[in-house]
């Protein structure tokens, strides 16, 4: 059986690699959009792979990664808001 860490990394990589041709095919590829969709894919994989009733040893590490992803999302959202506000002034 494949270790959890490899399943999580493999699943997230599969999501990220599948997103690139889809965004390019639709002609809407941008790094912020790719980041947001990758974040959504990570959160879905996180929810699918972590058990609810048991706290495995690797869940803490995955939670730390999730916090960094969400912090990056907050920075990205702040950057987009500042671009919108500066464009309207």
C-alpha positions as CSV (number, residue, x, y, z in Angstrom):
1,X,0.0,0.0,0.0
2,X,1.3,3.5,-0.9
3,X,2.2,5.7,2.1
4,X,-0.2,8.5,2.8
5,X,2.4,11.3,2.0
6,X,2.9,9.9,-1.4
7,X,-0.8,9.6,-2.0
8,X,-1.4,13.2,-1.0
9,X,1.5,14.5,-3.0
10,X,0.6,12.4,-6.0
11,X,-3.1,13.5,-5.9
12,X,-2.2,17.2,-5.5
13,X,0.3,16.9,-8.4
14,X,-2.3,15.2,-10.5
15,X,-4.8,18.1,-9.9
16,X,-2.2,20.7,-10.6
17,X,-1.0,19.0,-13.8
18,X,-4.6,18.5,-15.0
19,X,-5.5,22.2,-14.4
20,X,-2.8,23.6,-16.6
21,X,-4.0,22.2,-20.0
22,X,-7.6,22.9,-19.1
23,X,-6.9,26.6,-18.4
24,X,-4.7,26.9,-21.5
25,X,-7.4,25.2,-23.6
26,X,-9.9,27.8,-22.4
27,X,-7.4,30.6,-23.0
28,X,-7.7,31.9,-19.4
29,X,-4.4,30.8,-17.9
30,X,-2.9,33.1,-15.3
31,X,-0.8,32.4,-12.3
32,X,-3.4,33.7,-9.7
33,X,-6.1,31.6,-11.2
34,X,-3.8,28.6,-11.3
35,X,-2.9,29.2,-7.6
36,X,-6.6,29.4,-6.5
37,X,-7.6,26.3,-8.4
38,X,-4.6,24.4,-7.0
39,X,-5.6,25.6,-3.5
40,X,-9.1,24.3,-4.0
41,X,-7.7,21.0,-5.3
42,X,-5.4,20.8,-2.2
43,X,-8.3,21.4,0.2
44,X,-10.4,18.7,-1.6
45,X,-7.6,16.2,-1.3
46,X,-7.0,17.2,2.3
47,X,-10.7,16.5,3.1
48,X,-10.8,13.3,1.2
49,X,-7.6,11.8,2.7
50,X,-7.9,12.8,6.4
51,X,-10.0,10.6,8.6
52,X,-12.5,12.3,10.8
53,X,-12.4,10.0,13.9
54,X,-8.7,9.4,14.2
55,X,-5.9,12.0,14.5
56,X,-3.0,10.4,12.5
57,X,0.6,11.7,13.0
58,X,0.7,13.2,9.5
59,X,-2.4,15.4,9.9
60,X,-0.5,18.1,11.8
61,X,2.0,18.4,8.9
62,X,-0.8,18.6,6.4
63,X,-2.5,21.3,8.5
64,X,0.7,23.4,8.4
65,X,0.9,23.1,4.6
66,X,-2.8,24.1,4.5
67,X,-2.1,27.2,6.6
68,X,0.7,28.3,4.2
69,X,-1.6,27.8,1.2
70,X,-4.3,29.9,2.8
71,X,-1.8,32.6,3.8
72,X,-0.7,32.7,0.2
73,X,-4.3,33.0,-0.8
74,X,-4.8,35.9,1.6
75,X,-1.8,37.7,0.1
76,X,-3.0,37.0,-3.4
77,X,-6.5,38.4,-2.5
78,X,-5.0,41.5,-1.0
79,X,-2.8,42.1,-4.0
80,X,-5.9,41.8,-6.3
81,X,-7.9,44.2,-4.1
82,X,-5.1,46.7,-4.2
83,X,-4.9,46.5,-8.0
84,X,-8.6,47.1,-8.2
85,X,-8.5,50.0,-5.8
86,X,-5.5,51.6,-7.5
87,X,-7.2,51.3,-10.9
88,X,-10.3,53.1,-9.7
89,X,-8.4,56.0,-8.2
